[in-house]
Amino acid sequence: MDFETVAAPYVAKPLTLVPFRAVMLAPGRVGDPASARALARPYRDVAARLTRWIDQRRATSDTAPALYLHEYTSGGMTIRGLVGALDVSRRATTMADRAVWPHEGIHPEQAGELADRMLQMDLNPAPILLVHHGGAALRALLTEVAAARPEWRYLDRTGQRQRIWAIRDDEVLAQIEVHLAAARCLIADGHHRYAAYLRLQEQHPGTPWDAGLAMLVDQLDTPLFLGAIHRTLTGTTLADLTGAARAAGAEVETRTRQHALSALDSTHLVLTDGDDWRTVEPRLLEREAAVSWLHEQVLPRLPRPVDRIAHHHNVDDALSATGRTSPAVLLPSPDFDQVRALVEAGGLLPEKATSFQPKPSLGVLMRPVNDA
């Protein structure tokens, strides 16, 4: 599957998170699928719809702009990060100037659709997720913030436990600004929304569209889990995949299901049609992400291009979609430092290469752009 990268995809240093006045769904509606209708078509009515929800106490609007320290716990994992309006008004001209690093390609048409939708809504409905290796001073500062009583604390409809602190103290905000100035962060989730932010900024410079909602997580403090996204390939066969992998220089072995699944690690991939199983060991995989090797070395060597690539966030889902003409490729979980090194060397991974989890529930913090 071809993908393209958005033009000028790099925001320049200093990394800046700007305070904003958040809109929040009522705790009983956060994560509720029915609440998604507040953000559904017609998009031009969303702003008025949210205003009605605030009047009906189905949502609330904060009293003043703030940066927000947002902590959520899901499935035993606790993630904490700063939420603010990311300044996207400056473009980097050198690699050293880059503050935000995408690691996947995007479809410009999809980014354009998202930009049009946000413009009609006058809203950033959810933050993109950014990860970085924060400094000890910033971690200490945010730990101090988190020691106070949170302004909002609740269990949402999905079972996520939410805690939110509003940071308005000028001195604390100034310290955060200094600590973030030289930060380099990787986009963990929201590549197309990030591209939409850039498009809106280019179309409306000098307006609140100079920023887009983002959550910055310190991967050294409360790390997100980095998992693989597996593939099923419609229009090819296990035999053709096996031949292409061998032609790409990999060692391929026939294994039992149990042996194959147990071999899925940082140096092996697994191919299967549900009946037969192969382990694949590419050469020098420690220098290249497995998903990149698949797309760059194996798929071009197939006798004919696949009809469709489907993506699956867990092995069971991939196997349930597998058949004789839609074999599965099970991929190892990528390594964060490997991904960051690849990106900072100027590379990109294929679309849907990584899965950072868990993500926050929809509706915790939203940014109304007409009130930014």
QUICORRA-V423878 format. One line per field, one symbol per residue. ss: DSSP state (@ for helix, = for strand, . for the rest). phi: phi as a letter, one per 20 degrees, with the letter a starting at -180 (. if undefined). psi: psi as a letter, one per 30 degrees, with the letter a starting at -180 (. if undefined). Layout:
ss->???
phi->???
psi->???
This chain:
ss->...=......==....==.=.====.@@@...@@@@@@@...@@@@@@@@@@@@@...===....=========..===========...=...@@@=.==..=.=.@@@@@@@@@@@@@@.==...=====...@@@@@@@@@@@.....====.....=======..@@@@@@@@@@@....=====.@@@@@@@@@@@@@....@@@========......====.=====...@@@@@@@@@@...=====.@@@@@@......====....=====...@@@..@@@@@@@@@@@@......=====..@@@@@@..=..=====.....@@@@@@@@@....=....====........===@@@.
phi->.fbcdffledeefffcdegbefdcffgfdfnfgfffffddgfffefgffffffffemebcdffbfbededcccblndddcbedbeffdeddfdcffefdddfccfcegffffffffffffflbefbffddcbefeffffffffffffefffcbadefenfedccdedcfgffffffgffegefdcdfebogfffffgfffffecfmcgffcbfbcddefedcfffddedecddeoccffffffffffeneedcecfgfffffefbfdcdcdbdnddccecdfflffebfgffggfedegfefgbfffbdddcebfgffffeebfdbfddedfffegffffffffeoecefglecceceefffofccdfffcf
psi->klllkkkigkkllkkkkkkljkkklkeffkfkefffffglkkfffeeeeeeeeeeggfllklflllkkjkkkkkhfkkkklkkljkjgfkkkfleffkekjkgllljeeeeeeeeeeeeefhkjfkklkkkljlleeeeeeeeeefflkkekklkaffgkkkkkkkjfkeeeeeeeeeefegkklkjekheeeeeeeeeeeefhkglfgflkklkjkjffdikkkjlljlkkjkgaleeeeeeeeefgglkkkklleeeeeffjafgklkkkgfelkkkkjlkhfffkkeeeeeefeeefflelklekkkkkfleeeeefgkaegilkjkklklkeeeeeeeefgglkllkhfljklllllkfekljjffg.
